[in-house]
Amino acid sequence: MSRAFTRVAGAMAALALAGCAPGARPRGATPDATPVPADRAEQLATALLLADRADRSGDAAALAEAALTIDRLAPSARTDADAETLRRWRTALPPGTAPLRGRALGPGYRSEVLMPGATTQLHQTFLGGRSAQIVVRVAEGPAPRMMVRDQSAREVCRAVRDPVNCRWVPLYTQRHSIEIVNTGDTTARFYIVFD
């Protein structure tokens, strides 16, 4: 086992444990009684963050390990820029690694940059009766505040700590609005994962 793999695995475990702290308050939604196997959204958010850091620091071995994790989760990038970054990261995969494709309803993600005081509004449809999750992992700057509302404008989740994590079970399939606000004094750069 390579040192880079051990370092990345240790970092992923530490980041996952840090996510156990309560950072979200679900409101008015059915409690999530069905655990998500291995918590794909958090795994993807953590792997994206590790790939970003490895890419910026020029650590090819750590980038390859993070890219392998991302590829195994088979996410769909929600913007062209994110798809291009994912293609570039996949070039770090070891030769002979067959990329995985076609996971039905796999996690989706996008990267965002928010200036101090700025707000972004996203919309996402989640299926009724199935666990819904949104995870935000900060790559740089302050943790943003996130509020999720259903199509009746009822708040289903609010989260403010990194990792920003909301999980609930919608009563029926509906479009949700996701408001993310940078309340800090510096620019926030982050990844948001939907699952």
C-alpha positions as CSV (number, residue, x, y, z in Angstrom):
1,M,0.0,0.0,0.0
2,S,1.5,3.3,-1.0
3,R,2.2,6.2,1.4
4,A,-0.1,8.4,-0.8
5,F,-3.0,5.9,-0.4
6,T,-2.5,5.7,3.3
7,R,-2.3,9.5,3.6
8,V,-5.5,10.0,1.5
9,A,-7.4,7.2,3.3
10,G,-6.4,8.7,6.7
11,A,-7.5,12.1,5.6
12,M,-10.8,10.8,4.2
13,A,-11.4,9.0,7.6
14,A,-10.6,12.1,9.5
15,L,-12.9,14.2,7.3
16,A,-15.7,11.7,7.6
17,L,-15.4,11.7,11.4
18,A,-15.5,15.4,11.5
19,G,-18.8,15.2,9.6
20,C,-20.4,13.3,12.5
21,A,-20.8,16.5,14.5
22,P,-24.3,17.8,14.3
23,G,-24.3,20.6,11.8
24,A,-27.8,20.5,10.4
25,R,-31.3,20.8,11.8
26,P,-33.9,19.0,9.7
27,R,-37.3,20.6,10.0
28,G,-40.7,19.1,9.1
29,A,-39.4,16.2,7.1
30,T,-39.8,12.5,7.7
31,P,-36.8,11.3,9.6
32,D,-34.3,9.4,7.5
33,A,-34.6,5.8,8.8
34,T,-32.9,4.3,5.8
35,P,-29.1,4.7,6.0
36,V,-27.4,5.5,2.7
37,P,-24.8,2.7,2.0
38,A,-21.4,4.1,2.8
39,D,-22.9,7.6,2.5
40,R,-22.1,8.3,-1.1
41,A,-22.7,12.1,-0.9
42,E,-20.1,12.6,1.9
43,Q,-17.6,10.2,0.2
44,L,-17.9,12.2,-3.0
45,A,-17.7,15.5,-1.4
46,T,-14.6,14.4,0.5
47,A,-13.0,12.9,-2.6
48,L,-13.6,16.1,-4.6
49,L,-12.0,18.2,-1.8
50,L,-9.0,15.9,-1.7
51,A,-8.6,15.9,-5.5
52,D,-8.8,19.7,-5.5
53,R,-6.1,20.0,-2.8
54,A,-3.9,17.4,-4.5
55,D,-4.3,19.1,-7.9
56,R,-3.4,22.5,-6.4
57,S,-0.4,21.2,-4.6
58,G,0.9,19.1,-7.5
59,D,0.6,15.8,-5.5
60,A,0.1,13.3,-8.4
61,A,-0.2,10.2,-6.2
62,A,-2.8,11.8,-4.0
63,L,-4.7,13.1,-7.0
64,A,-4.7,9.6,-8.6
65,E,-6.1,8.1,-5.4
66,A,-8.8,10.7,-5.1
67,A,-9.7,10.4,-8.8
68,L,-10.1,6.7,-8.3
69,T,-12.6,7.2,-5.5
70,I,-14.5,9.8,-7.6
71,D,-14.5,7.4,-10.6
72,R,-15.9,4.5,-8.5
73,L,-18.8,6.7,-7.3
74,A,-19.5,7.6,-10.9
75,P,-20.9,11.1,-10.3
76,S,-22.4,13.4,-12.9
77,A,-20.9,16.9,-13.1
78,R,-23.7,19.6,-13.3
79,T,-21.6,22.2,-15.1
80,D,-19.4,22.0,-18.2
81,A,-16.5,23.5,-16.1
82,D,-16.8,20.7,-13.5
83,A,-17.1,18.1,-16.2
84,E,-13.8,19.4,-17.7
85,T,-12.1,19.3,-14.3
86,L,-13.3,15.8,-13.8
87,R,-11.9,14.7,-17.2
88,R,-8.5,16.3,-16.3
89,W,-8.5,14.6,-12.9
90,R,-9.3,11.2,-14.5
91,T,-6.0,11.5,-16.5
92,A,-4.3,11.0,-13.2
93,L,-5.8,7.5,-12.9
94,P,-3.3,4.6,-13.2
95,P,-3.1,3.0,-16.6
96,G,-5.6,0.2,-17.2
97,T,-8.1,1.6,-14.8
98,A,-11.5,1.2,-16.5
99,P,-13.7,4.2,-15.8
100,L,-17.1,3.3,-14.4
101,R,-20.2,4.9,-16.1
102,G,-23.9,4.7,-16.1
103,R,-24.8,4.5,-12.3
104,A,-28.6,5.2,-12.2
105,L,-29.4,8.1,-10.0
106,G,-25.8,8.4,-8.8
107,P,-24.7,11.6,-7.0
108,G,-24.4,14.8,-8.9
109,Y,-22.1,17.7,-8.0
110,R,-21.0,21.2,-8.9
111,S,-18.3,23.6,-7.7
112,E,-19.2,27.1,-6.7
113,V,-17.4,30.4,-5.7
114,L,-19.2,33.0,-3.6
115,M,-17.9,36.4,-2.8
116,P,-18.4,37.7,0.7
117,G,-22.1,38.4,1.4
118,A,-23.1,36.8,-1.9
119,T,-26.0,34.3,-2.3
120,T,-26.6,31.5,-4.8
121,Q,-29.9,29.8,-5.4
122,L,-30.0,26.3,-6.9
123,H,-32.9,24.0,-7.7
124,Q,-33.0,20.2,-7.5
125,T,-35.7,17.6,-7.7
126,F,-35.6,14.8,-5.0
127,L,-37.7,11.6,-5.1
128,G,-40.4,11.1,-2.6
129,G,-39.9,8.4,0.0
130,R,-36.1,8.1,-0.7
131,S,-33.3,9.5,1.3
132,A,-32.2,13.0,0.0
133,Q,-28.9,14.5,0.9
134,I,-26.9,17.6,0.1
135,V,-23.3,18.0,1.3
136,V,-21.1,21.0,0.9
137,R,-17.3,20.7,1.4
138,V,-15.3,23.9,1.6
139,A,-12.1,24.0,-0.4
140,E,-11.2,27.6,0.5
141,G,-12.7,30.3,2.7
142,P,-15.6,30.3,5.2
143,A,-18.3,27.6,5.5
144,P,-21.4,28.9,3.8
145,R,-24.9,28.8,5.3
146,M,-27.3,26.6,3.5
147,M,-31.1,26.5,3.7
148,V,-33.3,23.9,1.8
149,R,-37.0,24.5,1.1
150,D,-39.5,22.3,-0.6
151,Q,-41.8,23.5,-3.3
152,S,-44.3,24.8,-0.7
153,A,-41.4,27.1,0.6
154,R,-41.3,25.0,3.8
155,E,-37.8,24.8,5.3
156,V,-36.7,21.2,5.5
157,C,-33.1,21.8,6.5
158,R,-30.6,24.5,7.6
159,A,-26.9,23.9,8.1
160,V,-24.0,26.2,8.9
161,R,-20.9,24.2,9.7
162,D,-18.3,22.6,7.5
163,P,-19.1,20.0,6.3
164,V,-22.5,21.5,5.6
165,N,-24.8,18.4,5.5
166,C,-28.5,18.1,5.1
167,R,-30.4,14.8,4.9
168,W,-34.1,14.2,4.9
169,V,-36.8,12.1,3.2
170,P,-39.2,14.1,1.0
171,L,-42.9,13.0,1.4
172,Y,-43.3,13.1,-2.4
173,T,-41.2,13.8,-5.4
174,Q,-40.8,17.6,-5.7
175,R,-38.4,20.4,-6.7
176,H,-36.5,22.0,-3.8
177,S,-34.7,25.3,-3.7
178,I,-31.3,25.5,-2.1
179,E,-30.0,28.8,-0.9
180,I,-26.3,29.1,-0.1
181,V,-25.0,32.3,1.5
182,N,-21.4,33.3,2.2
183,T,-21.7,35.2,5.5
184,G,-17.9,35.4,5.9
185,D,-15.5,38.2,5.1
186,T,-13.6,36.3,2.4
187,T,-14.4,34.4,-0.8
188,A,-15.7,30.9,-0.3
189,R,-14.9,28.1,-2.8
190,F,-16.7,24.8,-2.3
191,Y,-18.2,21.7,-3.8
192,I,-21.9,20.8,-3.4
193,V,-23.0,17.2,-3.8
194,F,-26.7,16.1,-4.4
195,D,-27.7,12.5,-3.8
